[in-house]
Amino acid sequence: MRWSLSLGSIGGTEIRIHVTFLLFLVWLAAIYYRAGGPEAAWQGTIFIALVFLCVLLHELGHVFAARRYGVKTRDVTLWPFGGIASMERMPEKPSQELIVALAGPAVNVVIAAVLLLWLGTSLDPQNLTAIENPTVSLAAKLAGANIVLVLFNMIPAFPMDGGRVLRALLAMHVGNARATELAASIGQGFAVVFCILGIFYNPVLIIIAVFIFLAASGEAAQAQLRAVAQGALVSDAMITKFQSLGTSARVGDAADALIRTTQTEFPIVDESGRLRGVLTRDTMIKALKERGPDTPVLEVMQTDIPTVPARAKLDTAVRLLTEKELPVVGVTDAEGRLVGLLTVENLGEMMMVHTALPKTYRASERFFR
Ligand SMILES: [Zn+2]
């Protein structure tokens, strides 16, 4: 990811800080400095840095819980608005998703509990919320911040952890697809309420509302895609009319093909019909600019493109495509020759067709089988 610095990695997960987060710290330090001089600036900045350490530990709670179920996480990035863990996927089983979703807030519960125990009787409950008061001890403020983190994250709306908890609990009773639909609607309901509250009280709520609304629709679309993919075969969804390039082709030939077709990914296929790699529009343009039209496509193509048999189940291919964020997956016949392509875009089209069909068609799956 660009514009972010790596702090090292923990158990195969890279910890990154986005540049905007550092700017955010500088900005806060300046505000504290103007209000109370250098000492206030230090105290304020240390407090915010500690809060974000708790946010990081929260994300790592999710990461390590997910790892128990074989789900890897490439990195955790700290942004001014919080941490984002780029998990490959959520575990399919509702009970596992429940544990992964709860693991984050549980970390903050533990931190708050330890701080409160340590503070013991010296704690005045009012101090927990007095974040801007310099006379309140750092430990009390930090305990308060962790309690706020738990409450905020447990709001039952995607992409909050509470939304995932709600979905997992619903899925145990009504099945995955219906549970996501319900949880997404509830999330969007919350978004509307936040938006109205934001207009009257705090504009930050409007930003959160937009975030929740988009995440909820994205989540619903993905669940729908999974539901459509279930029971269908790769051959039902693949593109069969496409242009491929030979192993002797040059980037200039690829650019010609780009203009003449509506394709944006071009498979490179050898004489025996096997997929050797894929050239995407972006890499093509980059190669054209940096190395010229005579560059062999073999030298610039992406080679880590997996293939699936045409008779394979569609959901496994969908998982491959979305988890690894690939531009395309190749589809092969029994002899291993390339016969089709699968892209996120054409899966989207398949879904549009599917949702436009009357329910009776969907139920019997006559269209796709
Ligand atoms: Zn979380």
Boltz pocket constraint, residues with backbone or C-beta under 6 A from the ligand:
constraints:
  - pocket:
      binder: B
      contacts: [[A, 58], [A, 59], [A, 62], [A, 101], [A, 104], [A, 105], [A, 153], [A, 161]]
      max_distance: 6.0
